[in-house]
Amino acid sequence: MQALQYAEYGGPEVLRLVDVPLVEPGPGQVRVAVRAAGVNPRDAKLRGGRFASEPLAHPAGLGMELSGVVDAVGDGVDVWRVGQAVFGRSVTRDAVATHALAPADDLVAKPDRLTHAQAAALPIAVETAYRGLRQLGVGPGATLLIHGASGGVGLVATQLALIEGLTVVGTVSDANRAAHRKLGGIPVDYASDGLADRIRAAAPHIDHVLDAYGHGVLGLSVELTGDPGRVVTIADPTASEHGVHLSIESFPIPEVMASVLLLIEAGRVVLPVEAEFPLAEAARAYARVETGHRQGKIVITVE
């Protein structure tokens, strides 16, 4: 099999597509012949060494979300059979490969109406958005502020919140204002100067805040809601300094998709695939995701 790896921290230039032994599923696992893998900003941060305290001890892989076909099953797995199309999360961060292992109980059958690229874009963004809204305890009639509303998580959270009857104010770049307004949200330029005034002009009262941006907006968020318990961040490690919950737990993908997948299939929740890159050009995909200002997901496809 082939896998995308890096043996040192750095930019996309350190990524290499290498031949490695074919992985074998353990108990409760399946091996997936990957057809597409989602690209996430956190992968770029890990590869860049943002969270590292020492050099890499051995090459590391990338990617946590995938779509593909069951290629082999481990002991104790009776829910999946070879040849079934599935999507979900990989066991470890190594989904950008021709084959990857996944927990049998964290996969979902891929609907025929979704391509593998579309399905691979879903697991992380949809689970994170769904989790953030559940942890905030949002309800109909409330006003929700989403920082980073045009990223993958923000896009999904915006649509789910609107479906639930909330008013959504989203901080976005100028290029994404029209797209956010088309969804039904109220766009606000995310530039720091005058941000509080622009938010208050858009919505005099903010009930909850979901921070998917992670760049110094928690103090403002607590000020706007008047209660740190009404703020959840998925992206700012300084959360505890503001009394805010940093959401790093994960909900099971089947649990999330039981609530959201029908909305996706019906077109009521859409997560666009902005660009697809073949596995041989995976470094370009990671270079693209680091430019920001995306309107959807970047996906790596495997022939």
C-alpha angles and dihedrals in degrees: 000000000000127000136182109241143162126210096191136029118262146091128320089287091077092063118108132183104223139177112248135169114281110263118240123214118244126207111312092012136107130203113232124204095221119229097171138003129197122237118222132188091234089064089059091050092051092047090049091055096244092145098032126112097181139019120285113277092204138356115292132208133221138224134057103195127065147162124205148105127302105254102175138355131220130224116299096021113127102145095075133047132196111277099031117130111234142164134199141094129328123236092246135006096285107097094123093088141086089262133020139173121244134181108258091223094052097058131093129202109258112240114237091234092062122075118224089253091054092047094048089055093060116062104071100034095043095044093047094047093046092047093048093052093047092049091050090051093222120185141183116295096024125119116235125195114205118194109208094020096167097057122092095270093041093050093052094042090051093053095044092049093049090050088052090055101258129139108238126206112188131193107221141155119268090254091059099044095097093047092052092048090049089057089055099260130124108244122215124185107251095215108129099230108091094354094137092052092048092050093049090049090053095045122004091205128040117195101182139009129208111192112204092154104067101198114117102302100116097089090052091045093054090047091052096048097033090222129074088207088069092058127079125180127194094182114036118084090193090071095115091058088065097038089250126142115247104210110216100140118108128223117214111268094229090054092051095044091049086068102034111027095079089053089052093048090049091052093243091117115040129183106184121216101228096188141356124211126188117243091253088061097043093126088064090054091056092046088053095050091053092060091072125202092096126163098207139339135324113223134192114215128206122208 
